[in-house]
Amino acid sequence: MQTITIQADFESWRCRARELLEDGVRPEEILWTDSSAEQSELFATDSPRSMRVREAPPVPVPKSFFSLAAAVACHSDPRRWAILYQLLWRLTRGGEKQLLIVSTDSDVRRADELAKEVQRDIHKMRAFVRFRKVGESDNGREQFVSWFEPTHHIVRRNASFFQKRFTGMDWSILTPEECAHWDGKEVHFTPGVTRDQAPDGDELEELWRSYYKSIFNPARLKLKAMQAEMPVKYWKNLPEASLIQLLATGASQRRDAMLETEGIEPRRKRKNLYLESSGDDTKQG
């Protein structure tokens, strides 16, 4: 049994997996672990393939595997590396070239589930990141900071979305694991921080809460559906969250009041003398 210690990212796994595959090391002979770069150098028990002479030609890998693997690599499940190598082995050494289209296969199904969970986490981050203004830079660009707690390792995978959407302002997205920063020229990353290093609010939040309250429609409130789409774990970071419980409590009374309000009589349609006269001419003809 080989213990393979890698950095917790797709490229690190890809490099080691390719070497192991070329050496013919079977999935059951490997114990995958990941850690920081410093820990990897300290505890790795195998020598890098780059230091050895190539013993076999590269093994061709189906292109369809890489997009799936890149997504699965972002999951927080420590078994993800073993799952990916098992798939890789079967696709290549195992001769199952069409394996990924077999949706009933247990390995394929598990990899698909992990990829979907990562994609959901990416969607939640895009939906629930709330930037707070902290000042302006020397060149006059506004600076914003947000706090988010992703379930999976999605900060780097999601950074380009925020870069394209918020190009005109400098921003930082702080998370416990890793932080992303955009300065108008490039995105760079720094180690994670604690919640107390993120701002609690800004002058725009009261305006946003007023707007949210004004557009709240009690007749359309479905609390369970809302919690399914916007889990409670995200509420603490949303300015409008402080209003949700209050608005939900009085929703039924407001809805009943809306239903009891007398309707406004519809305005009568104005007569069109030309069309009416034309109709009369048609009847006479």
C-alpha angles and dihedrals in degrees: 000000000000121000108215114194116192139166111269098258138094098248093054091050092044093054095050094041091054091052094047091047092052089050091052095241108165122227094246090057094061133079109194122207132165133204143145120308091257093052091046091058092045101048105026109125100190130067119244114260090227088071092056135069114264107256100187140019117266115280112236113239124199111253091226089068097063100063090050092046094049090056095044090050089065093060120105094226107114089212092065094095092053091047091052094047091049089054092045092051093050093047093052118016091026093053094229095135094163095046097117093063092056097094093180093061111109095224093048092045093051093048091049090051092052092048091050092050090052091050091051090052090050089052092050091051092052091047101044107034107115117194120211122201114242102171143288133292125236091265092055098256115142116245123217134182130194136183124219135167109208121195093218138031097276106128096100093039090053100040096090090057092058092042091057095041098045101031095137097062136052111245144173127201109203121201134165092252107034138353129219123209132189120195099176093269109053144353117245133179135223134182119283124272139202125266094254090068091065123082119257097215149323140222093273096061097078089053090050092050090051090052093046091051092049094053096043109121113199091194090064098044114127104168097188092049090048092051090049091054095035107031117209090246088075097048096084090065097046120090091212093052092086088065099047098081093043093049093044092051093057096036097099093050092048091048092051090048090053091051093049094051111108112248121244113249109248116250113255116248113252117244119253106214094191094055092044092050090048089053091053091051090052092053092049091051 
